[in-house]
Amino acid sequence: MTVMAADHRAQTRDEVLEEGFLALTVPEGFKAELIEGRIVVTPPPDGDHQDAIELVVSQVYARSATPMQQSGNTGLLLGSAAPAVPNRVIPDITFAPREARVLRGAPPWMDPTGITMVTEVTSGRPDHDRTAKRLAYARADIPLYLLIDRHRETLTLHTDPEPRTGDYIGRHT
């Protein structure tokens, strides 16, 4: 008879948090994200939010020198300020060069390699989009972050990510 030793190692808070997040079931239309150690559940967007997204997508398709593909529900697995628990974010729009086909066969939570631009349209929690997500996208070296801030009535393109400092150098409003 062989006896196996049981693993009695207690889970860390971070492991429990990530496991709980991955087990979440959210109502249809809602999205759940893990942002800097906090679970954030967002309700379905309103019409103005959707209109802003459609305007950006149509402009990128019409004006980009590189044919692009986009997704509005791609989960990105990004580093966090506390590296034990990665950020799991779902940008309002994720763009990548169509030729690269980075979205094809991607898992539900993918590495951001090959992503050219992410876009967020502020809604109920604008500070997540203005700060935490901006820093996470910069740390992940995503070249462009477009923030449509409906509360401040501004549109800001963040450029030139500096992963070492964890922020974008360029800001064009």
FENSUL-V847380 format. One record per pair of residues at least 6 apart in sequence whose ideal C-beta (glycine too) atoms are under 6 Angstrom apart, sorted by the first residue. I is the first residue (numbers start at 1). J is the second residue. Records with the same first field share a line. If there is no record, write none. Layout:
I: J, J
This chain:
14: 84, 85
17: 85
18: 85
21: 34, 39
24: 32
26: 32, 41
29: 44
30: 41, 43
31: 42, 90
32: 41
33: 40, 88, 89, 90
34: 88
35: 87, 128, 132
36: 80, 81, 132
37: 82, 85
49: 121, 123
52: 121, 148
53: 92, 93
56: 119
57: 70
60: 68
66: 97
67: 98
68: 95, 98
69: 96, 98
70: 93, 95
71: 94, 103
72: 93
74: 94
75: 90, 108, 109
76: 89, 112
77: 86, 109
78: 87, 136, 140
79: 139
80: 86, 87
87: 136
88: 109
89: 133
91: 118
92: 119, 120, 121
93: 119
94: 115, 118
95: 116, 117
96: 102, 114, 115, 116
100: 114
102: 114
112: 140, 142
115: 142
116: 143
117: 144
118: 137, 142, 145
119: 146
120: 129, 147
121: 148
122: 129, 149, 150, 151
126: 151
129: 147
134: 145
135: 166, 167
137: 145
138: 161, 166, 167, 168
139: 163, 166
141: 161, 163
144: 159
145: 158
146: 157
147: 156
148: 155
154: 173
156: 171, 173
157: 172
158: 168, 171
159: 170
160: 169, 170
161: 168
162: 169
